[in-house]
Amino acid sequence: MMEYNVYCDESCHLPNDSSNVMVLGAIWLPKEHVRNISENIRHIKVEHGLSPKFEVKWVKVSSSKLDFYRKLLNFFFDQPLLRFRSVVITGKSHLNHEKFHQTHDDWYYKMYFQLLEHLIGLKNKYNIYLDIKDSRGGEKVKKLHEILCNIALDFDKTIVKKIQLVRSHESELIQLVDLLIGLLSYHSRGFKTSKAKLELIDLFKRKSGYSLTNSTPLNEAKTNLFFWSPQ
């Protein structure tokens, strides 16, 4: 039995945020390696003239920091301990919650379950960390834990040991998730305003071997992507 830490982030999750795309993402790795991986990321920051406390974010990608972000993306792909899964929702404006007798929150938790169900194994233990987005974070934690442990997966609550909110500036791994889901969101929304961001997208495509337009095989271990759209 192993214990894993899972780091999650989300983009454009609100119902009326003017985006037709929503992205959920998670990076997971054995808990015992979290400190070393985090230190390696801080070292990359310093190596490129940044503070070790510099907060990695997709919105901060620019030509002046392209070498840094390129090195960080290569680090993710070269580090076998790091695995990534993402659910990319397209056509968010076409959601019809009334038809399926659900609220937007109900649907949101269903999507989070889609994100997490394929990375949680019944023989291991998991600590799940969510980036703090709004004042409803505590409610989200409670509901998600309930869904994972009682409703959807029907297993002992000790498998998911805890779900905890963290601030992104305190976690290098949450920051890395922000970078990856930002990349997927930018690509899925068809933006082309930043040459530096487009270069990172091309690098991700080359390293992953995927076009970022369709779901990967379910057994894809490194960059597992699931594209979902309303029926």
C-alpha positions as a printed NumPy array, in Angstrom:
array([[  0.   ,   0.   ,   0.   ],
       [  1.275,   3.464,  -0.947],
       [  0.204,   6.922,   0.104],
       [ -0.268,   9.521,  -2.623],
       [ -0.738,  13.263,  -2.629],
       [ -3.113,  14.62 ,  -5.273],
       [ -3.027,  18.31 ,  -6.239],
       [ -6.063,  19.764,  -8.044],
       [ -6.951,  23.011,  -9.749],
       [ -9.722,  24.281, -12.001],
       [-10.239,  26.935, -14.634],
       [-13.44 ,  28.759, -15.628],
       [-15.649,  26.74 , -13.268],
       [-18.352,  29.352, -12.704],
       [-21.626,  29.129, -14.685],
       [-21.539,  32.696, -16.04 ],
       [-17.866,  33.507, -16.499],
       [-18.039,  34.125, -20.287],
       [-15.962,  31.021, -21.056],
       [-17.355,  28.113, -23.043],
       [-14.543,  25.888, -21.768],
       [-13.864,  24.6  , -18.261],
       [-10.81 ,  22.574, -17.283],
       [-10.148,  20.469, -14.195],
       [ -6.717,  19.007, -13.576],
       [ -4.786,  16.924, -11.06 ],
       [ -1.176,  15.923, -10.538],
       [ -0.45 ,  13.011,  -8.241],
       [  2.699,  11.393,  -6.878],
       [  3.848,   9.323,  -3.889],
       [  3.721,  11.448,  -0.744],
       [  7.307,  10.583,   0.197],
       [  8.613,  12.381,  -2.91 ],
       [  6.648,  15.633,  -2.584],
       [  9.374,  17.531,  -0.713],
       [ 12.11 ,  16.586,  -3.18 ],
       [ 10.005,  17.404,  -6.258],
       [  8.981,  20.754,  -4.747],
       [ 12.617,  21.588,  -4.023],
       [ 13.543,  20.74 ,  -7.603],
       [ 10.903,  23.158,  -8.892],
       [ 12.161,  25.913,  -6.579],
       [ 15.685,  25.237,  -7.858],
       [ 14.497,  25.719, -11.443],
       [ 13.014,  29.066, -10.408],
       [ 16.299,  30.244,  -8.886],
       [ 18.23 ,  28.871, -11.867],
       [ 16.292,  31.272, -14.089],
       [ 16.769,  34.315, -11.881],
       [ 13.447,  34.082, -10.075],
       [ 12.682,  34.018,  -6.391],
       [ 12.063,  30.528,  -4.976],
       [  8.731,  31.995,  -3.847],
       [  7.793,  33.046,  -7.396],
       [  4.282,  31.749,  -8.11 ],
       [  4.039,  29.811, -11.355],
       [  0.873,  30.687, -13.265],
       [ -0.26 ,  30.272, -16.854],
       [ -1.272,  33.95 , -16.954],
       [  2.355,  34.875, -16.204],
       [  3.767,  33.078, -19.255],
       [  5.595,  35.609, -21.427],
       [  8.476,  35.77 , -23.875],
       [ 10.807,  37.001, -21.123],
       [ 10.088,  33.916, -19.006],
       [  9.703,  31.41 , -21.84 ],
       [ 12.968,  29.583, -21.071],
       [ 11.861,  29.104, -17.48 ],
       [  8.429,  27.767, -18.386],
       [  9.933,  25.55 , -21.078],
       [ 12.332,  24.071, -18.518],
       [  9.457,  23.524, -16.069],
       [  7.352,  21.742, -18.684],
       [ 10.293,  19.539, -19.637],
       [ 10.827,  18.776, -15.955],
       [  7.254,  17.524, -15.699],
       [  7.643,  15.214, -18.676],
       [ 11.086,  13.985, -17.626],
       [ 10.045,  13.243, -14.027],
       [  8.439,   9.754, -13.965],
       [  6.95 ,  10.307, -10.503],
       [  4.635,  13.055, -11.787],
       [  1.371,  12.057, -13.461],
       [ -1.357,  14.344, -14.761],
       [ -5.04 ,  13.87 , -15.54 ],
       [ -7.401,  16.514, -16.864],
       [-11.078,  16.789, -17.753],
       [-11.644,  19.385, -20.47 ],
       [-15.264,  20.502, -20.783],
       [-16.21 ,  22.163, -24.058],
       [-19.576,  23.682, -24.903],
       [-20.208,  24.785, -21.32 ],
       [-22.776,  27.321, -22.512],
       [-24.936,  24.446, -23.784],
       [-25.348,  22.825, -20.384],
       [-28.984,  22.022, -19.63 ],
       [-29.123,  21.26 , -15.927],
       [-32.915,  21.259, -15.826],
       [-33.053,  18.404, -18.321],
       [-30.925,  16.23 , -16.049],
       [-32.591,  17.403, -12.82 ],
       [-29.412,  18.872, -11.397],
       [-27.903,  22.165, -10.303],
       [-24.648,  23.586, -11.624],
       [-23.024,  22.483,  -8.369],
       [-24.299,  18.909,  -8.866],
       [-22.762,  18.861, -12.323],
       [-19.525,  20.377, -11.01 ],
       [-19.087,  17.505,  -8.547],
       [-19.839,  14.963, -11.264],
       [-17.002,  16.443, -13.306],
       [-14.67 ,  16.347, -10.299],
       [-15.569,  12.693,  -9.876],
       [-14.683,  12.138, -13.541],
       [-11.311,  13.716, -12.807],
       [-10.48 ,  11.673,  -9.724],
       [-12.113,   8.27 , -10.168],
       [ -9.467,   6.91 , -12.55 ],
       [ -6.492,   7.867, -10.421],
       [ -7.721,   6.557,  -7.074],
       [ -7.026,   2.888,  -6.401],
       [ -8.661,   0.946,  -3.59 ],
       [ -5.335,  -0.47 ,  -2.375],
       [ -3.718,   2.899,  -1.652],
       [ -4.261,   5.988,   0.509],
       [ -4.769,   9.508,  -0.822],
       [ -4.455,  13.079,   0.411],
       [ -6.208,  15.489,  -1.938],
       [ -5.318,  19.181,  -2.02 ],
       [ -7.508,  21.781,  -3.746],
       [ -6.524,  25.313,  -4.66 ],
       [ -8.592,  27.872,  -2.758],
       [-10.822,  29.633,  -5.288],
       [-13.633,  31.262,  -3.334],
       [-15.361,  31.461,   0.027],
       [-17.233,  28.207,  -0.621],
       [-14.068,  26.11 ,  -0.454],
       [-14.971,  24.412,   2.825],
       [-18.339,  23.364,   1.441],
       [-16.678,  21.939,  -1.681],
       [-14.246,  19.895,   0.399],
       [-17.015,  18.359,   2.477],
       [-19.205,  17.536,  -0.51 ],
       [-16.383,  16.096,  -2.61 ],
       [-15.219,  13.868,   0.22 ],
       [-18.767,  12.638,   0.682],
       [-19.119,  11.814,  -3.009],
       [-15.793,  10.025,  -3.288],
       [-16.126,   7.982,  -0.139],
       [-19.831,   7.197,   0.094],
       [-21.76 ,   7.737,  -3.106],
       [-19.635,   7.119,  -6.161],
       [-16.791,   4.811,  -5.187],
       [-18.444,   3.138,  -2.202],
       [-15.283,   2.508,  -0.249],
       [-13.946,   3.068,   3.231],
       [-13.39 ,   6.722,   4.119],
       [ -9.807,   5.954,   5.125],
       [ -8.793,   5.516,   1.445],
       [ -9.187,   9.257,   0.93 ],
       [ -7.495,  10.288,   4.157],
       [ -8.232,  13.971,   3.716],
       [ -9.26 ,  16.659,   1.282],
       [ -7.72 ,  19.989,   2.174],
       [ -7.68 ,  23.513,   0.789],
       [ -4.281,  25.111,   0.12 ],
       [ -3.192,  28.446,  -1.278],
       [ -1.424,  28.103,  -4.605],
       [  1.568,  30.211,  -3.588],
       [  2.291,  27.626,  -0.869],
       [  2.442,  24.634,  -3.219],
       [  4.749,  24.185,  -6.207],
       [  2.615,  21.274,  -7.369],
       [ -0.638,  23.264,  -7.37 ],
       [  1.257,  25.858,  -9.408],
       [  2.306,  23.193, -11.889],
       [ -1.317,  22.071, -12.268],
       [ -2.302,  25.712, -12.921],
       [  0.246,  25.828, -15.737],
       [ -1.011,  22.617, -17.35 ],
       [ -4.736,  23.363, -17.159],
       [ -4.106,  26.915, -18.324],
       [ -2.324,  25.503, -21.349],
       [ -5.231,  23.165, -22.124],
       [ -7.802,  25.926, -21.647],
       [ -5.919,  28.355, -23.88 ],
       [ -5.638,  25.738, -26.625],
       [ -9.267,  24.619, -26.317],
       [-10.536,  28.205, -26.483],
       [ -8.593,  28.795, -29.688],
       [ -6.537,  31.707, -28.393],
       [ -3.438,  32.692, -30.371],
       [ -2.46 ,  36.03 , -28.842],
       [  0.786,  34.906, -27.169],
       [  3.672,  33.416, -29.122],
       [  5.259,  32.19 , -25.887],
       [  2.092,  30.337, -24.847],
       [  1.746,  28.801, -28.298],
       [  5.339,  27.549, -28.069],
       [  4.552,  25.857, -24.748],
       [  1.455,  24.25 , -26.262],
       [  3.558,  22.892, -29.138],
       [  6.085,  21.548, -26.635],
       [  3.315,  19.829, -24.671],
       [  1.991,  18.247, -27.864],
       [  5.428,  16.961, -28.865],
       [  6.284,  15.565, -25.446],
       [  2.881,  13.98 , -24.836],
       [  2.34 ,  12.73 , -28.366],
       [ -1.258,  13.994, -28.359],
       [ -3.046,  16.699, -30.34 ],
       [ -4.979,  18.037, -27.291],
       [ -8.263,  17.834, -29.169],
       [ -9.464,  14.342, -28.213],
       [ -9.466,  12.105, -25.155],
       [ -6.397,   9.953, -24.642],
       [ -6.65 ,   6.196, -24.021],
       [ -7.969,   5.564, -20.524],
       [ -4.755,   3.744, -19.58 ],
       [ -2.522,   6.67 , -20.595],
       [ -0.218,   7.023, -17.603],
       [  1.559,  10.379, -17.987],
       [ -0.886,  12.863, -19.541],
       [ -4.379,  11.421, -19.263],
       [ -6.958,  13.682, -20.924],
       [-10.745,  13.344, -21.066],
       [-12.703,  15.702, -23.305],
       [-16.371,  16.086, -22.357],
       [-19.182,  18.078, -23.923],
       [-22.926,  18.323, -23.148],
       [-25.244,  15.891, -24.867]])
